[in-house]
Amino acid sequence: MNIGIDKIGFFTSDLFLDMAELATARNEDPNKYLIGIGQKKAAVIRNSQDSVTLAANAASKIIDDADRQKIDLILFGTESGVDNSKSGSVYLQHLLGINQSASGVELKQACFGLTAGIRLAMGHIMMKPDSRVLLVGSDIARYGLHSSGEVTQGGGAVAMIMSANPRIMTISKEYSHYTKDIMDFWRPLGFSEALVDGKYSSDEFIQFFLKTYNAYKDMTKLESSDFEALVFHLPFTKMGYKALRAGIEDETVEEQNRLFEAFDESKQLSQIVGNLYTGSLYLSLISLLINRELKQNDIIGLFSYGSGAEGEFFSGKINNYDKQSLIESLKWLDQRKQVTVKEYERIYLSAMLDSDDFETDYREDPAKFILKGQKNHQRIYGEH
Ligand code: HMG
């Protein structure tokens, strides 16, 4: 049975910050951010958006009434969850009007959460071939103001429906996985910003890629030349470039250029949105799907990395997807509004992460689903 991605959609904030302006405000050479890190813009997430509303906004772009009836499992990958007990999937199911026979669960392992969902969905669909599974990776990447991680912030959500006979991409049953208990990036309970050992995390990212990519090639007998593209989790786009460079250094120059060109097409969206954490790898995939001339049966390699750390490499075979409608579905990205560094800092500080009761600035937020506030520790969501 062919199982994979039948629909895919993306949502982020209507606001962005220009990375050259951030560099100037932080007394850095803009080329460090633009070239050294490889980021042009970062999404600025309003205080009226959290991982649940970002997920609902992404999923609402792809689900229709038939999906609302047929979805029987919701897998919610996040590391910016809003509750230590209740799963984001329950809020999502309600906000989207998905039938109440569907079950759901939240999955956490840093940026790996959504890929863990893919594995669970594969097994679920093998047992129930008629099912449609909704998967969402939704996060806000938040480091400290003035920290070296600040340039790698971002946020948003990718939603997918997985099923048998998928229209976009069939996912391989084979995958290679590597886990090692390390402290490269983490967010202790009660912290609203991540702690990170930046250089160490970057080195480990490359090592995890090499281990899983080589193991996958051994397992499947595929070679680099069999892949139309290799796409990456992109905490910042230079990270993927460095891992790719290390993985294909023994290939011919012609082969390297082909894969670098495909990588360039896959990094376009991350470069103007920033790190999405769980959704990031799948944003690279969307970027490839809209920017590259792909043919049916082209093989795409995907590398997922979640700090702490778990890495996984797997592949997908392209089906006959509707490229034009995917392009149309992302047109709204061109309408985003630029904010100044001052305005970004105000929004950053207005996130009411430690408050019990609060009201957000939701009236200014054009998104369909919004967080209005919180009362008695209970979130109040709304719809425009
Ligand atoms: P930094 O230490 O300030 O940067 O922060 P740097 O000094 O290393 O410079 C970066 C690059 O810019 C260097 O290039 C410089 O040479 C270059 P490289 O040596 O790396 O090739 N540069 C310039 N280039 C052009 N013109 C110039 C110029 N000046 C310097 N004028 C760091 C960088 C990534 C450490 C920081 O941003 C950080 O800590 N980020 C967060 C951590 C992170 O994203 N790690 C990635 C791997 S871990 C991961 O992917 C998991 C994650 O998504 C979380 C999860 O799983 O949940 C993060």
Boltz pocket constraint, residues with backbone or C-beta under 6 A from the ligand:
constraints:
  - pocket:
      binder: B
      contacts: [[A, 29], [A, 31], [A, 32], [A, 33], [A, 35], [A, 36], [A, 37], [A, 79], [A, 109], [A, 110], [A, 111], [A, 112], [A, 148], [A, 149], [A, 150], [A, 151], [A, 152], [A, 184], [A, 185], [A, 196], [A, 197], [A, 198], [A, 199], [A, 201], [A, 202], [A, 205], [A, 233], [A, 234], [A, 235], [A, 236], [A, 239], [A, 275], [A, 277], [A, 305], [A, 306], [A, 307]]
      max_distance: 6.0
